[in-house]
Amino acid sequence: MKYKGSCLCGEITFEIIGEFESFFLCHCERCRKDTGSAHAANLFSSSARLIWLSGKDKAKIFDFKSEGHIKSFCSNCGSALPNLQMDGGLLVVPAGSLDSDVPIKPQGHIYWGNKANWDDALEKIVKFNQLPNSKE
């Protein structure tokens, strides 16, 4: 399979060639900080290849205290980008960075015990197709 992806500003584009083996939603404190959200949504592959199509020089890598919590991002818009971890043996792809459909569903929540205190029963909250006006 071939998947296309990009950052928000469009300066960086990439392609993933291969298959994803897993898809997890991570609730650890570091992933919540990375995303500013309840969790990170990452696809993982030990065999897929990452090909930078444009803007590779704008891609930056942050390795938290060299402990293996790695985040790649666009230096222009800050969007999360794919990165290689475990000495190149594992490709980690933020699901939201893909412009192609994601072929698999999340397989589980990881670091659930570290979830935000407001991250509970979110599926029960009212849903809007766009930003609601102040009267809704």
C-alpha positions, 0 to 999 in steps of 0.5 A, spaced: 500 500 500 501 507 498 499 512 503 500 520 502 501 525 508 502 532 509 503 537 514 498 543 515 501 548 511 503 543 506 510 545 506 512 538 508 509 532 504 511 524 504 509 517 502 508 511 506 509 505 502 507 498 506 503 496 511 501 498 518 501 493 523 498 496 529 494 503 531 494 505 538 491 511 542 496 513 547 494 517 553 501 518 557 502 525 559 507 526 554 503 524 548 497 528 551 502 534 551 505 533 544 497 533 541 494 538 546 489 533 546 486 527 550 491 522 546 495 521 541 493 516 535 499 513 532 500 507 527 506 503 527 510 499 522 516 495 522 516 494 515 513 500 511 518 505 508 517 513 509 519 517 503 519 525 504 517 528 497 518 535 499 520 539 505 524 534 509 529 540 511 523 543 515 522 537 519 524 537 526 525 531 531 524 532 539 527 526 543 524 528 550 531 527 554 533 522 549 528 517 553 525 515 546 519 519 546 520 522 540 516 527 536 517 529 529 514 536 527 513 541 521 518 547 524 513 552 520 506 550 522 508 545 528 504 539 525 506 532 527 509 528 522 512 520 522 518 518 525 523 512 525 524 510 532 528 504 535 534 505 531 530 505 525 526 499 526 519 502 527 516 507 523 511 511 527 506 515 523 501 520 527 494 518 524 492 525 523 498 526 518 495 522 513 491 525 507 490 518 505 484 513 508 487 509 514 486 502 513 485 499 520 481 502 526 485 503 533 486 496 536 486 499 543 488 505 548 495 505 551 497 508 558 489 508 560 491 509 567 494 516 565 488 519 561 486 526 563 481 527 568 476 530 563 477 524 558 471 520 560 465 518 557 466 523 551 462 519 546 456 521 550 457 529 549 453 532 544 456 532 537 456 538 532 458 538 525 461 545 525 463 550 531 456 551 534 454 558 535 453 561 542 445 560 542 446 552 541 
